[in-house]
Amino acid sequence: MTREQANREAKKIYEEWIKEREEIEIKAKSEGKWVTGGLDGNNHLFRELNNKLKEKLARLDSMIEEK
């Protein structure tokens, strides 16, 4: 896989991540779990999703053929 192909795939991965993150935020707000104050108050809600993102990007990175 070339770097250009990997960049296109990474964009798709990020778009999926954004959609899932928005869904988590909406659900947390509707359930009263959303913290409105502080910078890191809601990070725990996204921890699993962020870890999945890192794994996907690491796998993608390992598939790039350097030329």
CHARMM-style PDB file with segment names, atoms N, HN, CA, C and O in Angstrom:
ATOM      1  N   MET     1       0.858  -1.177   0.000  1.00  0.00      PROA
ATOM      2  CA  MET     1       0.000   0.000   0.000  1.00  0.00      PROA
ATOM      3  C   MET     1       0.899   1.233   0.000  1.00  0.00      PROA
ATOM      4  O   MET     1       1.860   1.325   0.763  1.00  0.00      PROA
ATOM      5  N   THR     2       0.564   2.163  -0.864  1.00  0.00      PROA
ATOM      6  HN  THR     2      -0.217   2.088  -1.484  1.00  0.00      PROA
ATOM      7  CA  THR     2       1.335   3.404  -0.908  1.00  0.00      PROA
ATOM      8  C   THR     2       0.872   4.354   0.195  1.00  0.00      PROA
ATOM      9  O   THR     2      -0.181   4.156   0.802  1.00  0.00      PROA
ATOM     10  N   ARG     3       1.665   5.373   0.440  1.00  0.00      PROA
ATOM     11  HN  ARG     3       2.520   5.534  -0.053  1.00  0.00      PROA
ATOM     12  CA  ARG     3       1.302   6.362   1.448  1.00  0.00      PROA
ATOM     13  C   ARG     3       0.006   7.074   1.058  1.00  0.00      PROA
ATOM     14  O   ARG     3      -0.814   7.388   1.921  1.00  0.00      PROA
ATOM     15  N   GLU     4      -0.176   7.326  -0.229  1.00  0.00      PROA
ATOM     16  HN  GLU     4       0.490   7.071  -0.930  1.00  0.00      PROA
ATOM     17  CA  GLU     4      -1.392   7.998  -0.691  1.00  0.00      PROA
ATOM     18  C   GLU     4      -2.629   7.133  -0.420  1.00  0.00      PROA
ATOM     19  O   GLU     4      -3.652   7.642   0.037  1.00  0.00      PROA
ATOM     20  N   GLN     5      -2.538   5.847  -0.697  1.00  0.00      PROA
ATOM     21  HN  GLN     5      -1.707   5.433  -1.068  1.00  0.00      PROA
ATOM     22  CA  GLN     5      -3.647   4.931  -0.417  1.00  0.00      PROA
ATOM     23  C   GLN     5      -3.925   4.874   1.086  1.00  0.00      PROA
ATOM     24  O   GLN     5      -5.077   4.860   1.521  1.00  0.00      PROA
ATOM     25  N   ALA     6      -2.853   4.841   1.859  1.00  0.00      PROA
ATOM     26  HN  ALA     6      -1.917   4.853   1.506  1.00  0.00      PROA
ATOM     27  CA  ALA     6      -2.999   4.797   3.319  1.00  0.00      PROA
ATOM     28  C   ALA     6      -3.664   6.068   3.831  1.00  0.00      PROA
ATOM     29  O   ALA     6      -4.481   6.013   4.750  1.00  0.00      PROA
ATOM     30  N   ASN     7      -3.325   7.193   3.253  1.00  0.00      PROA
ATOM     31  HN  ASN     7      -2.661   7.238   2.507  1.00  0.00      PROA
ATOM     32  CA  ASN     7      -3.942   8.456   3.663  1.00  0.00      PROA
ATOM     33  C   ASN     7      -5.436   8.455   3.374  1.00  0.00      PROA
ATOM     34  O   ASN     7      -6.224   8.950   4.180  1.00  0.00      PROA
ATOM     35  N   ARG     8      -5.831   7.905   2.236  1.00  0.00      PROA
ATOM     36  HN  ARG     8      -5.191   7.503   1.581  1.00  0.00      PROA
ATOM     37  CA  ARG     8      -7.262   7.825   1.907  1.00  0.00      PROA
ATOM     38  C   ARG     8      -7.986   6.904   2.899  1.00  0.00      PROA
ATOM     39  O   ARG     8      -9.088   7.208   3.355  1.00  0.00      PROA
ATOM     40  N   GLU     9      -7.356   5.794   3.218  1.00  0.00      PROA
ATOM     41  HN  GLU     9      -6.460   5.547   2.848  1.00  0.00      PROA
ATOM     42  CA  GLU     9      -7.954   4.855   4.175  1.00  0.00      PROA
ATOM     43  C   GLU     9      -8.009   5.474   5.575  1.00  0.00      PROA
ATOM     44  O   GLU     9      -8.989   5.290   6.298  1.00  0.00      PROA
ATOM     45  N   ALA    10      -6.966   6.202   5.955  1.00  0.00      PROA
ATOM     46  HN  ALA    10      -6.170   6.352   5.368  1.00  0.00      PROA
ATOM     47  CA  ALA    10      -6.940   6.861   7.271  1.00  0.00      PROA
ATOM     48  C   ALA    10      -8.063   7.888   7.372  1.00  0.00      PROA
ATOM     49  O   ALA    10      -8.674   8.043   8.430  1.00  0.00      PROA
ATOM     50  N   LYS    11      -8.332   8.580   6.286  1.00  0.00      PROA
ATOM     51  HN  LYS    11      -7.836   8.455   5.427  1.00  0.00      PROA
ATOM     52  CA  LYS    11      -9.432   9.559   6.284  1.00  0.00      PROA
ATOM     53  C   LYS    11     -10.757   8.861   6.567  1.00  0.00      PROA
ATOM     54  O   LYS    11     -11.572   9.367   7.339  1.00  0.00      PROA
ATOM     55  N   LYS    12     -10.980   7.697   5.945  1.00  0.00      PROA
ATOM     56  HN  LYS    12     -10.318   7.286   5.318  1.00  0.00      PROA
ATOM     57  CA  LYS    12     -12.199   6.939   6.193  1.00  0.00      PROA
ATOM     58  C   LYS    12     -12.290   6.499   7.655  1.00  0.00      PROA
ATOM     59  O   LYS    12     -13.358   6.549   8.265  1.00  0.00      PROA
ATOM     60  N   ILE    13     -11.161   6.072   8.202  1.00  0.00      PROA
ATOM     61  HN  ILE    13     -10.293   6.032   7.707  1.00  0.00      PROA
ATOM     62  CA  ILE    13     -11.116   5.636   9.597  1.00  0.00      PROA
ATOM     63  C   ILE    13     -11.459   6.802  10.519  1.00  0.00      PROA
ATOM     64  O   ILE    13     -12.236   6.635  11.459  1.00  0.00      PROA
ATOM     65  N   TYR    14     -10.893   7.974  10.262  1.00  0.00      PROA
ATOM     66  HN  TYR    14     -10.263   8.109   9.498  1.00  0.00      PROA
ATOM     67  CA  TYR    14     -11.188   9.150  11.080  1.00  0.00      PROA
ATOM     68  C   TYR    14     -12.650   9.577  10.963  1.00  0.00      PROA
ATOM     69  O   TYR    14     -13.263   9.973  11.954  1.00  0.00      PROA
ATOM     70  N   GLU    15     -13.201   9.496   9.772  1.00  0.00      PROA
ATOM     71  HN  GLU    15     -12.703   9.174   8.967  1.00  0.00      PROA
ATOM     72  CA  GLU    15     -14.605   9.865   9.591  1.00  0.00      PROA
ATOM     73  C   GLU    15     -15.511   8.932  10.391  1.00  0.00      PROA
ATOM     74  O   GLU    15     -16.486   9.376  10.996  1.00  0.00      PROA
ATOM     75  N   GLU    16     -15.192   7.657  10.392  1.00  0.00      PROA
ATOM     76  HN  GLU    16     -14.400   7.296   9.900  1.00  0.00      PROA
ATOM     77  CA  GLU    16     -15.946   6.684  11.183  1.00  0.00      PROA
ATOM     78  C   GLU    16     -15.795   6.983  12.683  1.00  0.00      PROA
ATOM     79  O   GLU    16     -16.757   6.900  13.446  1.00  0.00      PROA
ATOM     80  N   TRP    17     -14.577   7.330  13.080  1.00  0.00      PROA
ATOM     81  HN  TRP    17     -13.796   7.397  12.460  1.00  0.00      PROA
ATOM     82  CA  TRP    17     -14.300   7.658  14.483  1.00  0.00      PROA
ATOM     83  C   TRP    17     -15.114   8.879  14.926  1.00  0.00      PROA
ATOM     84  O   TRP    17     -15.675   8.891  16.022  1.00  0.00      PROA
ATOM     85  N   ILE    18     -15.175   9.888  14.084  1.00  0.00      PROA
ATOM     86  HN  ILE    18     -14.719   9.878  13.193  1.00  0.00      PROA
ATOM     87  CA  ILE    18     -15.934  11.102  14.396  1.00  0.00      PROA
ATOM     88  C   ILE    18     -17.417  10.771  14.568  1.00  0.00      PROA
ATOM     89  O   ILE    18     -18.058  11.252  15.502  1.00  0.00      PROA
ATOM     90  N   LYS    19     -17.958   9.954  13.671  1.00  0.00      PROA
ATOM     91  HN  LYS    19     -17.437   9.563  12.912  1.00  0.00      PROA
ATOM     92  CA  LYS    19     -19.361   9.577  13.747  1.00  0.00      PROA
ATOM     93  C   LYS    19     -19.644   8.829  15.055  1.00  0.00      PROA
ATOM     94  O   LYS    19     -20.619   9.123  15.746  1.00  0.00      PROA
ATOM     95  N   GLU    20     -18.788   7.867  15.385  1.00  0.00      PROA
ATOM     96  HN  GLU    20     -17.995   7.629  14.824  1.00  0.00      PROA
ATOM     97  CA  GLU    20     -18.984   7.096  16.613  1.00  0.00      PROA
ATOM     98  C   GLU    20     -18.826   7.981  17.850  1.00  0.00      PROA
ATOM     99  O   GLU    20     -19.546   7.818  18.834  1.00  0.00      PROA
ATOM    100  N   ARG    21     -17.895   8.905  17.791  1.00  0.00      PROA
ATOM    101  HN  ARG    21     -17.310   9.038  16.991  1.00  0.00      PROA
ATOM    102  CA  ARG    21     -17.675   9.820  18.917  1.00  0.00      PROA
ATOM    103  C   ARG    21     -18.908  10.695  19.150  1.00  0.00      PROA
ATOM    104  O   ARG    21     -19.309  10.926  20.290  1.00  0.00      PROA
ATOM    105  N   GLU    22     -19.502  11.178  18.058  1.00  0.00      PROA
ATOM    106  HN  GLU    22     -19.176  10.991  17.131  1.00  0.00      PROA
ATOM    107  CA  GLU    22     -20.711  11.992  18.169  1.00  0.00      PROA
ATOM    108  C   GLU    22     -21.860  11.176  18.759  1.00  0.00      PROA
ATOM    109  O   GLU    22     -22.636  11.684  19.568  1.00  0.00      PROA
ATOM    110  N   GLU    23     -21.968   9.910  18.353  1.00  0.00      PROA
ATOM    111  HN  GLU    23     -21.338   9.497  17.695  1.00  0.00      PROA
ATOM    112  CA  GLU    23     -23.019   9.040  18.892  1.00  0.00      PROA
ATOM    113  C   GLU    23     -22.833   8.823  20.392  1.00  0.00      PROA
ATOM    114  O   GLU    23     -23.805   8.831  21.147  1.00  0.00      PROA
ATOM    115  N   ILE    24     -21.597   8.629  20.819  1.00  0.00      PROA
ATOM    116  HN  ILE    24     -20.807   8.622  20.206  1.00  0.00      PROA
ATOM    117  CA  ILE    24     -21.306   8.449  22.249  1.00  0.00      PROA
ATOM    118  C   ILE    24     -21.676   9.710  23.015  1.00  0.00      PROA
ATOM    119  O   ILE    24     -22.265   9.636  24.093  1.00  0.00      PROA
ATOM    120  N   GLU    25     -21.333  10.868  22.461  1.00  0.00      PROA
ATOM    121  HN  GLU    25     -20.854  10.929  21.585  1.00  0.00      PROA
ATOM    122  CA  GLU    25     -21.640  12.139  23.121  1.00  0.00      PROA
ATOM    123  C   GLU    25     -23.149  12.337  23.261  1.00  0.00      PROA
ATOM    124  O   GLU    25     -23.629  12.729  24.325  1.00  0.00      PROA
ATOM    125  N   ILE    26     -23.885  12.071  22.207  1.00  0.00      PROA
ATOM    126  HN  ILE    26     -23.496  11.753  21.342  1.00  0.00      PROA
ATOM    127  CA  ILE    26     -25.342  12.225  22.245  1.00  0.00      PROA
ATOM    128  C   ILE    26     -25.949  11.296  23.293  1.00  0.00      PROA
ATOM    129  O   ILE    26     -26.809  11.704  24.074  1.00  0.00      PROA
ATOM    130  N   LYS    27     -25.494  10.043  23.301  1.00  0.00      PROA
ATOM    131  HN  LYS    27     -24.796   9.712  22.667  1.00  0.00      PROA
ATOM    132  CA  LYS    27     -26.010   9.079  24.270  1.00  0.00      PROA
ATOM    133  C   LYS    27     -25.682   9.509  25.700  1.00  0.00      PROA
ATOM    134  O   LYS    27     -26.535   9.439  26.585  1.00  0.00      PROA
ATOM    135  N   ALA    28     -24.444   9.953  25.922  1.00  0.00      PROA
ATOM    136  HN  ALA    28     -23.751  10.010  25.203  1.00  0.00      PROA
ATOM    137  CA  ALA    28     -24.032  10.378  27.260  1.00  0.00      PROA
ATOM    138  C   ALA    28     -24.851  11.577  27.730  1.00  0.00      PROA
ATOM    139  O   ALA    28     -25.235  11.645  28.897  1.00  0.00      PROA
ATOM    140  N   LYS    29     -25.116  12.509  26.844  1.00  0.00      PROA
ATOM    141  HN  LYS    29     -24.804  12.454  25.895  1.00  0.00      PROA
ATOM    142  CA  LYS    29     -25.920  13.676  27.210  1.00  0.00      PROA
ATOM    143  C   LYS    29     -27.347  13.275  27.544  1.00  0.00      PROA
ATOM    144  O   LYS    29     -27.935  13.790  28.496  1.00  0.00      PROA
ATOM    145  N   SER    30     -27.906  12.356  26.764  1.00  0.00      PROA
ATOM    146  HN  SER    30     -27.429  11.938  25.991  1.00  0.00      PROA
ATOM    147  CA  SER    30     -29.287  11.946  27.017  1.00  0.00      PROA
ATOM    148  C   SER    30     -29.418  11.144  28.309  1.00  0.00      PROA
ATOM    149  O   SER    30     -30.483  11.123  28.926  1.00  0.00      PROA
ATOM    150  N   GLU    31     -28.339  10.488  28.713  1.00  0.00      PROA
ATOM    151  HN  GLU    31     -27.474  10.506  28.211  1.00  0.00      PROA
ATOM    152  CA  GLU    31     -28.355   9.694  29.941  1.00  0.00      PROA
ATOM    153  C   GLU    31     -27.860  10.484  31.157  1.00  0.00      PROA
ATOM    154  O   GLU    31     -27.813   9.960  32.270  1.00  0.00      PROA
ATOM    155  N   GLY    32     -27.494  11.747  30.932  1.00  0.00      PROA
ATOM    156  HN  GLY    32     -27.533  12.172  30.028  1.00  0.00      PROA
ATOM    157  CA  GLY    32     -27.021  12.585  32.025  1.00  0.00      PROA
ATOM    158  C   GLY    32     -25.615  12.267  32.485  1.00  0.00      PROA
ATOM    159  O   GLY    32     -25.242  12.608  33.607  1.00  0.00      PROA
ATOM    160  N   LYS    33     -24.824  11.619  31.639  1.00  0.00      PROA
ATOM    161  HN  LYS    33     -25.128  11.342  30.727  1.00  0.00      PROA
ATOM    162  CA  LYS    33     -23.449  11.251  31.991  1.00  0.00      PROA
ATOM    163  C   LYS    33     -22.418  12.247  31.464  1.00  0.00      PROA
ATOM    164  O   LYS    33     -21.226  12.104  31.737  1.00  0.00      PROA
ATOM    165  N   TRP    34     -22.858  13.243  30.719  1.00  0.00      PROA
ATOM    166  HN  TRP    34     -23.827  13.360  30.497  1.00  0.00      PROA
ATOM    167  CA  TRP    34     -21.960  14.213  30.104  1.00  0.00      PROA
ATOM    168  C   TRP    34     -21.585  15.285  31.119  1.00  0.00      PROA
ATOM    169  O   TRP    34     -22.463  15.883  31.742  1.00  0.00      PROA
ATOM    170  N   VAL    35     -20.289  15.533  31.288  1.00  0.00      PROA
ATOM    171  HN  VAL    35     -19.577  15.048  30.782  1.00  0.00      PROA
ATOM    172  CA  VAL    35     -19.789  16.550  32.203  1.00  0.00      PROA
ATOM    173  C   VAL    35     -19.559  17.823  31.400  1.00  0.00      PROA
ATOM    174  O   VAL    35     -18.849  17.807  30.395  1.00  0.00      PROA
ATOM    175  N   THR    36     -20.164  18.935  31.846  1.00  0.00      PROA
ATOM    176  HN  THR    36     -20.741  18.948  32.662  1.00  0.00      PROA
ATOM    177  CA  THR    36     -20.043  20.181  31.077  1.00  0.00      PROA
ATOM    178  C   THR    36     -18.825  21.007  31.472  1.00  0.00      PROA
ATOM    179  O   THR    36     -18.425  21.890  30.713  1.00  0.00      PROA
ATOM    180  N   GLY    37     -18.229  20.756  32.618  1.00  0.00      PROA
ATOM    181  HN  GLY    37     -18.554  20.038  33.234  1.00  0.00      PROA
ATOM    182  CA  GLY    37     -17.074  21.534  33.062  1.00  0.00      PROA
ATOM    183  C   GLY    37     -15.791  20.726  32.977  1.00  0.00      PROA
ATOM    184  O   GLY    37     -15.808  19.500  33.091  1.00  0.00      PROA
ATOM    185  N   GLY    38     -14.692  21.415  32.779  1.00  0.00      PROA
ATOM    186  HN  GLY    38     -14.678  22.411  32.686  1.00  0.00      PROA
ATOM    187  CA  GLY    38     -13.381  20.762  32.748  1.00  0.00      PROA
ATOM    188  C   GLY    38     -13.015  20.269  31.359  1.00  0.00      PROA
ATOM    189  O   GLY    38     -13.876  19.977  30.530  1.00  0.00      PROA
ATOM    190  N   LEU    39     -11.713  20.185  31.134  1.00  0.00      PROA
ATOM    191  HN  LEU    39     -11.014  20.423  31.808  1.00  0.00      PROA
ATOM    192  CA  LEU    39     -11.228  19.774  29.824  1.00  0.00      PROA
ATOM    193  C   LEU    39     -11.261  18.259  29.625  1.00  0.00      PROA
ATOM    194  O   LEU    39     -11.507  17.788  28.514  1.00  0.00      PROA
ATOM    195  N   ASP    40     -11.019  17.505  30.672  1.00  0.00      PROA
ATOM    196  HN  ASP    40     -10.819  17.887  31.574  1.00  0.00      PROA
ATOM    197  CA  ASP    40     -10.892  16.055  30.554  1.00  0.00      PROA
ATOM    198  C   ASP    40     -12.055  15.290  31.170  1.00  0.00      PROA
ATOM    199  O   ASP    40     -11.966  14.074  31.339  1.00  0.00      PROA
ATOM    200  N   GLY    41     -13.119  15.960  31.500  1.00  0.00      PROA
ATOM    201  HN  GLY    41     -13.191  16.948  31.363  1.00  0.00      PROA
ATOM    202  CA  GLY    41     -14.213  15.340  32.225  1.00  0.00      PROA
ATOM    203  C   GLY    41     -14.918  14.208  31.500  1.00  0.00      PROA
ATOM    204  O   GLY    41     -15.551  13.366  32.137  1.00  0.00      PROA
ATOM    205  N   ASN    42     -14.820  14.174  30.174  1.00  0.00      PROA
ATOM    206  HN  ASN    42     -14.306  14.858  29.656  1.00  0.00      PROA
ATOM    207  CA  ASN    42     -15.540  13.156  29.406  1.00  0.00      PROA
ATOM    208  C   ASN    42     -14.618  12.180  28.676  1.00  0.00      PROA
ATOM    209  O   ASN    42     -15.087  11.331  27.918  1.00  0.00      PROA
ATOM    210  N   ASN    43     -13.324  12.297  28.900  1.00  0.00      PROA
ATOM    211  HN  ASN    43     -12.943  12.987  29.516  1.00  0.00      PROA
ATOM    212  CA  ASN    43     -12.376  11.429  28.196  1.00  0.00      PROA
ATOM    213  C   ASN    43     -12.646   9.951  28.425  1.00  0.00      PROA
ATOM    214  O   ASN    43     -12.452   9.136  27.524  1.00  0.00      PROA
ATOM    215  N   HSD    44     -13.091   9.604  29.618  1.00  0.00      PROA
ATOM    216  HN  HSD    44     -13.248  10.266  30.350  1.00  0.00      PROA
ATOM    217  CA  HSD    44     -13.339   8.192  29.916  1.00  0.00      PROA
ATOM    218  C   HSD    44     -14.408   7.589  29.009  1.00  0.00      PROA
ATOM    219  O   HSD    44     -14.422   6.380  28.781  1.00  0.00      PROA
ATOM    220  N   LEU    45     -15.292   8.421  28.496  1.00  0.00      PROA
ATOM    221  HN  LEU    45     -15.280   9.404  28.681  1.00  0.00      PROA
ATOM    222  CA  LEU    45     -16.354   7.938  27.617  1.00  0.00      PROA
ATOM    223  C   LEU    45     -15.804   7.486  26.257  1.00  0.00      PROA
ATOM    224  O   LEU    45     -16.408   6.657  25.576  1.00  0.00      PROA
ATOM    225  N   PHE    46     -14.667   8.036  25.881  1.00  0.00      PROA
ATOM    226  HN  PHE    46     -14.176   8.709  26.433  1.00  0.00      PROA
ATOM    227  CA  PHE    46     -14.098   7.779  24.560  1.00  0.00      PROA
ATOM    228  C   PHE    46     -12.870   6.878  24.599  1.00  0.00      PROA
ATOM    229  O   PHE    46     -12.286   6.600  23.552  1.00  0.00      PROA
ATOM    230  N   ARG    47     -12.470   6.420  25.764  1.00  0.00      PROA
ATOM    231  HN  ARG    47     -12.945   6.646  26.615  1.00  0.00      PROA
ATOM    232  CA  ARG    47     -11.220   5.670  25.906  1.00  0.00      PROA
ATOM    233  C   ARG    47     -11.178   4.444  24.990  1.00  0.00      PROA
ATOM    234  O   ARG    47     -10.209   4.252  24.255  1.00  0.00      PROA
ATOM    235  N   GLU    48     -12.216   3.621  25.032  1.00  0.00      PROA
ATOM    236  HN  GLU    48     -13.003   3.777  25.629  1.00  0.00      PROA
ATOM    237  CA  GLU    48     -12.236   2.407  24.208  1.00  0.00      PROA
ATOM    238  C   GLU    48     -12.213   2.750  22.718  1.00  0.00      PROA
ATOM    239  O   GLU    48     -11.484   2.129  21.945  1.00  0.00      PROA
ATOM    240  N   LEU    49     -13.005   3.731  22.324  1.00  0.00      PROA
ATOM    241  HN  LEU    49     -13.598   4.236  22.952  1.00  0.00      PROA
ATOM    242  CA  LEU    49     -13.058   4.151  20.929  1.00  0.00      PROA
ATOM    243  C   LEU    49     -11.696   4.673  20.470  1.00  0.00      PROA
ATOM    244  O   LEU    49     -11.242   4.349  19.372  1.00  0.00      PROA
ATOM    245  N   ASN    50     -11.049   5.477  21.306  1.00  0.00      PROA
ATOM    246  HN  ASN    50     -11.417   5.740  22.198  1.00  0.00      PROA
ATOM    247  CA  ASN    50      -9.734   6.022  20.962  1.00  0.00      PROA
ATOM    248  C   ASN    50      -8.691   4.914  20.837  1.00  0.00      PROA
ATOM    249  O   ASN    50      -7.830   4.969  19.959  1.00  0.00      PROA
ATOM    250  N   ASN    51      -8.764   3.910  21.709  1.00  0.00      PROA
ATOM    251  HN  ASN    51      -9.463   3.865  22.423  1.00  0.00      PROA
ATOM    252  CA  ASN    51      -7.823   2.794  21.622  1.00  0.00      PROA
ATOM    253  C   ASN    51      -8.012   2.019  20.325  1.00  0.00      PROA
ATOM    254  O   ASN    51      -7.035   1.599  19.705  1.00  0.00      PROA
ATOM    255  N   LYS    52      -9.261   1.827  19.909  1.00  0.00      PROA
ATOM    256  HN  LYS    52     -10.054   2.168  20.413  1.00  0.00      PROA
ATOM    257  CA  LYS    52      -9.540   1.151  18.641  1.00  0.00      PROA
ATOM    258  C   LYS    52      -8.973   1.950  17.471  1.00  0.00      PROA
ATOM    259  O   LYS    52      -8.417   1.385  16.530  1.00  0.00      PROA
ATOM    260  N   LEU    53      -9.124   3.275  17.544  1.00  0.00      PROA
ATOM    261  HN  LEU    53      -9.576   3.734  18.309  1.00  0.00      PROA
ATOM    262  CA  LEU    53      -8.582   4.145  16.498  1.00  0.00      PROA
ATOM    263  C   LEU    53      -7.072   3.974  16.398  1.00  0.00      PROA
ATOM    264  O   LEU    53      -6.532   3.822  15.302  1.00  0.00      PROA
ATOM    265  N   LYS    54      -6.399   3.999  17.525  1.00  0.00      PROA
ATOM    266  HN  LYS    54      -6.837   4.123  18.415  1.00  0.00      PROA
ATOM    267  CA  LYS    54      -4.942   3.844  17.528  1.00  0.00      PROA
ATOM    268  C   LYS    54      -4.523   2.510  16.935  1.00  0.00      PROA
ATOM    269  O   LYS    54      -3.549   2.446  16.184  1.00  0.00      PROA
ATOM    270  N   GLU    55      -5.245   1.441  17.261  1.00  0.00      PROA
ATOM    271  HN  GLU    55      -6.036   1.493  17.870  1.00  0.00      PROA
ATOM    272  CA  GLU    55      -4.935   0.120  16.719  1.00  0.00      PROA
ATOM    273  C   GLU    55      -5.120   0.082  15.202  1.00  0.00      PROA
ATOM    274  O   GLU    55      -4.277  -0.454  14.482  1.00  0.00      PROA
ATOM    275  N   LYS    56      -6.213   0.648  14.726  1.00  0.00      PROA
ATOM    276  HN  LYS    56      -6.897   1.084  15.310  1.00  0.00      PROA
ATOM    277  CA  LYS    56      -6.476   0.658  13.286  1.00  0.00      PROA
ATOM    278  C   LYS    56      -5.407   1.449  12.539  1.00  0.00      PROA
ATOM    279  O   LYS    56      -4.935   1.024  11.485  1.00  0.00      PROA
ATOM    280  N   LEU    57      -5.030   2.600  13.089  1.00  0.00      PROA
ATOM    281  HN  LEU    57      -5.414   2.946  13.945  1.00  0.00      PROA
ATOM    282  CA  LEU    57      -4.021   3.422  12.424  1.00  0.00      PROA
ATOM    283  C   LEU    57      -2.640   2.768  12.469  1.00  0.00      PROA
ATOM    284  O   LEU    57      -1.862   2.895  11.524  1.00  0.00      PROA
ATOM    285  N   ALA    58      -2.337   2.074  13.555  1.00  0.00      PROA
ATOM    286  HN  ALA    58      -2.969   1.971  14.323  1.00  0.00      PROA
ATOM    287  CA  ALA    58      -1.058   1.373  13.651  1.00  0.00      PROA
ATOM    288  C   ALA    58      -1.002   0.241  12.619  1.00  0.00      PROA
ATOM    289  O   ALA    58       0.021   0.045  11.963  1.00  0.00      PROA
ATOM    290  N   ARG    59      -2.111  -0.507  12.478  1.00  0.00      PROA
ATOM    291  HN  ARG    59      -2.943  -0.348  13.011  1.00  0.00      PROA
ATOM    292  CA  ARG    59      -2.178  -1.567  11.468  1.00  0.00      PROA
ATOM    293  C   ARG    59      -2.012  -0.986  10.066  1.00  0.00      PROA
ATOM    294  O   ARG    59      -1.291  -1.532   9.232  1.00  0.00      PROA
ATOM    295  N   LEU    60      -2.685   0.116   9.830  1.00  0.00      PROA
ATOM    296  HN  LEU    60      -3.271   0.559  10.508  1.00  0.00      PROA
ATOM    297  CA  LEU    60      -2.597   0.776   8.531  1.00  0.00      PROA
ATOM    298  C   LEU    60      -1.167   1.230   8.262  1.00  0.00      PROA
ATOM    299  O   LEU    60      -0.655   1.057   7.157  1.00  0.00      PROA
ATOM    300  N   ASP    61      -0.538   1.799   9.251  1.00  0.00      PROA
ATOM    301  HN  ASP    61      -0.954   1.941  10.149  1.00  0.00      PROA
ATOM    302  CA  ASP    61       0.837   2.278   9.116  1.00  0.00      PROA
ATOM    303  C   ASP    61       1.792   1.128   8.775  1.00  0.00      PROA
ATOM    304  O   ASP    61       2.729   1.304   7.997  1.00  0.00      PROA
ATOM    305  N   SER    62       1.551  -0.034   9.357  1.00  0.00      PROA
ATOM    306  HN  SER    62       0.790  -0.177   9.990  1.00  0.00      PROA
ATOM    307  CA  SER    62       2.431  -1.173   9.109  1.00  0.00      PROA
ATOM    308  C   SER    62       2.280  -1.721   7.682  1.00  0.00      PROA
ATOM    309  O   SER    62       3.138  -2.465   7.205  1.00  0.00      PROA
ATOM    310  N   MET    63       1.203  -1.355   7.019  1.00  0.00      PROA
ATOM    311  HN  MET    63       0.506  -0.751   7.406  1.00  0.00      PROA
ATOM    312  CA  MET    63       0.945  -1.839   5.664  1.00  0.00      PROA
ATOM    313  C   MET    63       1.545  -0.940   4.590  1.00  0.00      PROA
ATOM    314  O   MET    63       1.507  -1.286   3.409  1.00  0.00      PROA
ATOM    315  N   ILE    64       2.093   0.192   4.973  1.00  0.00      PROA
ATOM    316  HN  ILE    64       2.124   0.472   5.932  1.00  0.00      PROA
ATOM    317  CA  ILE    64       2.649   1.136   3.997  1.00  0.00      PROA
ATOM    318  C   ILE    64       3.986   0.614   3.509  1.00  0.00      PROA
ATOM    319  O   ILE    64       4.867   0.258   4.291  1.00  0.00      PROA
ATOM    320  N   GLU    65       4.108   0.581   2.207  1.00  0.00      PROA
ATOM    321  HN  GLU    65       3.392   0.870   1.572  1.00  0.00      PROA
ATOM    322  CA  GLU    65       5.363   0.175   1.574  1.00  0.00      PROA
ATOM    323  C   GLU    65       6.183   1.423   1.293  1.00  0.00      PROA
ATOM    324  O   GLU    65       5.795   2.257   0.475  1.00  0.00      PROA
ATOM    325  N   GLU    66       7.300   1.549   1.960  1.00  0.00      PROA
ATOM    326  HN  GLU    66       7.616   0.871   2.624  1.00  0.00      PROA
ATOM    327  CA  GLU    66       8.184   2.708   1.729  1.00  0.00      PROA
ATOM    328  C   GLU    66       8.997   2.478   0.468  1.00  0.00      PROA
ATOM    329  O   GLU    66       9.529   1.391   0.246  1.00  0.00      PROA
ATOM    330  N   LYS    67       9.087   3.521  -0.358  1.00  0.00      PROA
ATOM    331  HN  LYS    67       8.655   4.404  -0.178  1.00  0.00      PROA
ATOM    332  CA  LYS    67       9.866   3.417  -1.592  1.00  0.00      PROA
ATOM    333  C   LYS    67      10.925   4.469  -1.639  1.00  0.00      PROA
ATOM    334  OT1 LYS    67      11.683   4.539  -2.607  1.00  0.00      PROA
TER     335      LYS     67
END
